[in-house]
Amino acid sequence: MRRYKSRAAVGAVTTLCAKAMRQIPRNIFYPQYRGGLFGVLFTSLFLIALRQPIAAQPDSGSTRPEFPEQLIQANEILPGWQVTAGSFQMGPRNLIVCRGPRFQGQPPDTPDMQVSWQGRSWRSLGRLSNAITAELLKTDRAEQLQLRSLAATMQGLLDQYPDFWPLRFNLMRVLGTIHQDQAALRQVPILAGSIPGYSGLYYQGMRLAARLKADTLVKDYASRCRQLDPAELRCQTALGDYYASRGALAHARRQYTTALATQPQFLPAILGQARLLAVERQQNEARRLLLTVDTGPEAPLWLDKSNQESRAVFYYELAELHFQLRDYRRAVAAYQQALDLPESL
């Protein structure tokens, strides 16, 4: 009888493993473990780990980890915000990496952002989140199917642990990348309950609302962003971009002018102002404004340092504007600068 029970148990495990392999891509974390019995075993162990509650820490009386209430401020060089429960660091594509004793050992190294972690247990949300983040950073934006698969994995993890806001923030970013803007926007009020003091959250929400032409939300998130950080020029410039897209050029110009009065080398505002001049057929003024941009390797810190890919994006936009103004030599040079960067699109 015991032999038959053992065989039944083995058969049940084999069936579960087969189902798991059909539901989850084999290369979701470790592309080198494709196929074979080891791939089946790894996937089954991973699923078992997901179903297990997080092990309580020796100094914690509960099975649910504590999370800090604030994230590091935007526009800082980010060594990590040190808190009791761990720390979180913003990396490329505005994805959060988990650090600290309860989450992960070492942050990813730029520019290749290889993630490594310590410990032998998968029963750590931070390690799981970092593994997903590592896969996201290796996935091109054009690989929509893979991104959707990763988003589904993240959502499944959040269904079990809805309070783990770093993963929710990353999910919001991925949903925006795969053009599920409404689903991404729904994450903003949930995240606001966990990180109410982070202005960057409302900047992301503002951009999503602008895509959906949700006027009230755009203005509301812009207002919250500026209340939290009056020096946050991204929100002000993004509001100018939104006004320009809606044809309210005077309102757009006011936002750009105010931002440039604070930081004359803030490239997003320069680009926005130059676009307005081009629309109004003031090409010479637009060219003169673009000539003030410092595009050298030691350019002033007019970029959001928490988003490492910003430089490539703005070089591309600068090239497009030069091309529109028929300044082809500078357009080609700006295109080349964008392509030379490792974070290039």
N, C-alpha and C positions, 0 to 999 in steps of 0.2 A: 504493500500500500504506500509506504514512504517513497518507493522508487517512482510510482505513478504520480505522486504529488510533485516530486522533483521535476519529472518530465513536464507536467502541466505548468509548473512555475517557469521553466525554461521557455516553453512555448509561448506563455503569456508575455514574458519579457521580449522575446523575438518579435512578437506581433506589435508590441508597443514601439519597439525600435523602428520597425518598418513603417509604421504610421508616422512616427516622428520624422523620418527621413523624407517622407512625401510632403510633410507640412512645412519643413524649414529647409532653406537652401543649405547645401553642404558647406559652402564656402563662407558662411555668415561671419565667422570670426577667423578661422585658420584655413586659408585657401590651400595650403600644402596638404591638408588632411582630407583629400578628396577620395571618395570611393573606399571600398573594402570594409572589413569588419571594424577597423579602428574608427572610421568615420561614423559608423552606426553607434558604436559604444560611446564615442565622445558626445554625439548629439543626445543620446538617451540620458547620459549623466548630466548634461547641461539642463535638460528639461526637468530632471529630478531636482536639481539645485534651484531652479526657478520656483518650484512648488514648495520648497522648504522655507520656513520663516527665518529671518536673519538671526543669527546667533547673538544672544545678549552679551554685551561686553562686561568684563569683570566689574567696572565702575558704574554700570548702568543697571537700574532695577527693572527695565522693561526690555521687550524684544524689538521695539521700534527705535531706530536711531534718532538722535536729535539733529535738527538742521539749523544752521545760522539764519538769522532774520535778514541779513543784508549781504549783498554781493559787493565786490570791489567796485569802486567808482569808475565810470567811463573815462577814457582818454588818459589813463595812467599806464606806466610800464608795470606789468602785472606779475609780481613775485608770488601772489597768492594771498588771500585774505585769511589770516590765521585765526582760527576759532577752536573751541574745545572739541567740537565734533568732527572737525576736518577743515579743509579749505578748498576753494574752487577757483579756477583760473580760466579766463577767457582766452581762446585760441583762434586759429584761422577759421573762417566762415562763421565767426561768432558762435562757436560751439564751446560749451563749458566742460572742462576736465576736472575730475574729482581728485583731490589730494588728501594728505593727512593720514593719521594712524588708523582711522576707521574705514577709509575709503580706498586709498591707493598710495603706493610708495613714492613714485617719482613722476613728475609731470612730463609730458612729451617734449622732445627736444626739437627746436626749430632748426632748419626749415623743413625737414622731412617729417617731423611730428610723429616719430615712432613711439608708441605707448608701451611701457613696460610696467609690471606691477609685482608686488611682493605677496607672499603668502601662498598657501596650498588650497585654500577653500574658495569655491565659487560663490559661497553664501555671503556675498558682499555686494550691495547695490552699486557701490562706487566702481568696483572692478568690472561688473557687468556693463555699467554705463560707459566706462572708458574703453572697453572692448568694442562696443558699438560705435563709439566716437572714432576709434582707430579705423574701423571699416568705412565709416562715412568719409573720413579724410582721404581714403584711398579710392573712393568712388567718384567718378566724373559726373558732373551734373547731367550729362546726356544719358546716363544709365538710369533712366527713370524707373525701370522695372526693379532694379536692385535697390534703389532708394525707397520705393514703395514697400518692398519686403522688409527693409530695415525699419521703416516707420511703423509697420505692423508689429514688428518685434518690440519696439519701444512702447507702443500702445498696450500690448499685452503685459509688459512689465509694470506699466503705470496702473493697469487695472487692479493689480495686486498691491501695489505700493503707491497710492495716489499722492502722498505727501512728499515724494522724492522730486523736488522741483528742479534740480539741475537737469535731470533727464527730460522733464516736461519742457524746459526751455529749449533743449536741443530738438525735441520733437516739433516744437513750434517752428524752428528754423528749417527743418527738413520738409515739413508740410508746405511751407512757403516756397521751397525750391521745386517741389513737384506740383506747384500751382493749385494746391488745395487751400486757397486763401481763407475761406470761411472757417474751415476746421482749424487752421493756424490761429485765426483771430479769436476763436473761442478759448484758446489757451491763455490769452492775456489776462482776463479777469481772475482766472484761477491762480495764475502766477502772482498776480498783484497781492493776493492774500499771504503769500510766502515772502516776497521780496518787494514790499511796498516802497522802499526807499531807493530803488535802483532806477535811475532815469532812463537807462538804455532799454528797459522793458517797454516803456511807453514810446520810445523812438521806433522800436520794432513794430509795436501795435499800430502806430501812426502810418507806417509804410504799408502795412497790410490793409488798413482801412482805406488808404488812398487808392490802392488797386481796385477795391470794391466800390469806390466812389461813395463811401459812407461819410458824408460831409460832417455830420455831428460828431462822430467818433474821431475823425481826423483832428478837429479843433479841440476836442476834449483831451485827447492824448497829448497833443502839442502843448496845451496849457499845463497839464500835470508834469510833463517833462521839464518845462521851463521853471515851474515852481520848485521842483526838486533840485534843479541845477541851472541857475540863471545863466551860467557861462556855457551851457550846452548848445553849441552852434549847429549841431547836426539837426536838431528838431526845428530850429528856426529856418534853416536852409531847406529842409524837406517840406516845410509848410509853404515856403516860397515856390518850390517846384510844383506843389499841388495846385496852388493858385494859378501858376502859369499854365498848367495843363487844363484848367477850367476856363482859361481866357481872362482871368482877373489880373491883368498885367500890372496895374498900379499896386495892388496888394502884394504881388510877388516881388516887385522892385523894392518895396518897403522892407520886406524881410531880408533880401540880399544886402541892401544898403546897411541895415543895422548890423548884420553879421560881419560885413567887411569893415565897419567902423571899429568893431571889437578886435578882429584879427584880419588885417589886410591880405595875408597870404593864405586864407582859408579857401582852398581850391574849389570845393563844391559851390560856395557862394560866387566865386569868380566865374565858374562855368555857367551858373544860372544867370548871372547878370549879362554875360556875353551872349547867351542864347536870346535873351530879351532884346538886346541891341540888334542881333541878326534878324529877329522877327520884325523889328521896326525899321529894317533896311539901313541900319547904321553900321555897315560892315567895317568901316575904318575905325570907329570907336571900339568895336568888338575886338578887332585885331590888336589895337593898342593895349586893351585890357589884358588880353592873353599874353602879350609880351612881358607882362609883369610877373608871370608865373615862374617860379624857380623850380625846375624839374631835375636838378642835379641830385646825385646820391646823398648829399648832405642837405637836402631841402628842409626848410623849416617844418615844424611839426604841425602842418595844417591837416594831416590825416588822422583818422581815428586809429590810435595805436593798438586798440583792442581787436581790431579787425585787420589781420595781416594781409588780406588780399585787396584792401582798399586802393593801394598804390596802383596795382595793375588795372583795376576798374576805372580809376580816374584818368590814368594815362590813355586808356582806350577812348573815354569820353572826350578828352582833350583832342585826340587825333580826329575824332568824328567832327568836332566843331571846326578845327583847322581845315578839314576837307570841305565842309560846308561853306567856309569863307574863301575857298579856292587858294588856300595857302598850302599847296601840295607838299612842298619840301618839309615844312614843319609837321604836316600830317604824317608823312612817312616816318619821320624821326620819332614822333610820339607813339605810333604803332609799334615801331621796333623796340622802344623802351618797355612797352606793355608786354611784348612777346618775350623779352629777355628775362622777365621776372619769373621766379619759380611758382608764384601764386597766380600766374596769368590764366585768364579764361581760355 
